[in-house]
């Protein structure tokens, strides 16, 4: 007897979490060297794609193409480039607004400490880390989970449920109070909705993967927009110190719990919806 959607999705999430967490720990360990970390990220991404393909074929018994990880053609390459540019641009806008509002201060630049070659290597390694982690999350949430839910329920319900499932693990370690928890949950639901819209409008997952990777990479390795109160984040290109209201810069436990991020995501959603709707018309 075929499994119901709930059991298929639940089984996939459990296997995905065990594979993702377990393999990451076994291959990388708590404090890996750069080369070992790169190899671990690539292996984990390949393993998650393989797990998803196995579930799609033997559990769902439905086409792999519906997951959205298809061979990219010229159109998809354009979506990849556009998604990456948009991801960097929105974090750049957040960075510029924080400077303009006086809620952030530049304290230095990693380039002066590492030199051009060292900085280029750091940026390249960081980009690879986030391309692989974005692939892992997009294939799981906006690929397998969303595809199964949209086949079993109205689209709106599927979008919201994927957003809640995506937000949950990001807050398992706790948050800085109920207000930031609510803002952060809204942020992750909006981000997930934006990624689903990118997938549906582009016809594949590539735009979502590139945007997701660029967003995280720009945060951690370019503009240094980490968590308020922490030292310079991840040795980013720009050493940034956040010291404004937590409603603007995020809570002390999670960077994505601020109102400004939510506003930018709403603008992105409206903009992508309007632009793709006009093009399709």
LINBELZI-V668674 format. One record per residue. SS is DSSP state (2 for helix, 1 for strand, 0 for the rest). Layout:
{{SS} {SS}}
This chain:
{{0} {0} {0} {0} {2} {2} {2} {2} {2} {2} {2} {2} {2} {2} {2} {2} {2} {2} {2} {2} {2} {2} {2} {2} {2} {2} {2} {2} {0} {0} {0} {0} {0} {2} {2} {2} {2} {2} {2} {2} {2} {2} {2} {2} {2} {2} {2} {2} {2} {2} {2} {2} {2} {2} {2} {2} {2} {2} {2} {2} {0} {0} {0} {2} {2} {2} {2} {0} {0} {0} {0} {0} {0} {2} {2} {2} {2} {2} {2} {2} {2} {2} {2} {2} {2} {2} {2} {2} {2} {2} {2} {2} {2} {2} {2} {2} {2} {2} {2} {2} {2} {0} {0} {1} {1} {1} {1} {1} {1} {0} {2} {2} {2} {2} {2} {2} {2} {2} {2} {2} {2} {2} {2} {2} {2} {2} {2} {2} {2} {2} {2} {2} {2} {2} {2} {2} {2} {2} {2} {2} {2} {2} {2} {2} {2} {2} {2} {2} {2} {2} {0} {0} {0} {0} {2} {2} {2} {2} {2} {2} {2} {2} {2} {2} {2} {2} {2} {2} {2} {2} {2} {0} {0} {0} {0} {0} {0} {2} {2} {2} {2} {2} {2} {2} {2} {2} {2} {2} {2} {2} {2} {2} {2} {2} {2} {2} {2} {2} {2} {2} {2} {2} {0} {0} {0} {2} {2} {2} {2} {2} {2} {2} {2} {2} {2} {2} {2} {2} {2} {2} {2} {2} {0} {0} {0} {0} {0} {0} {0} {0} {0} {0} {0} {0} {0} {0} {0} {1} {1} {1} {1} {1} {0} {0} {0} {2} {2} {2} {2} {0} {0} {0} {0} {0} {0} {0} {0} {0} {2} {2} {2} {2} {2} {2} {2} {2} {2} {2} {2} {2} {2} {2} {2} {2} {2} {2} {2} {2} {2} {2} {0}}
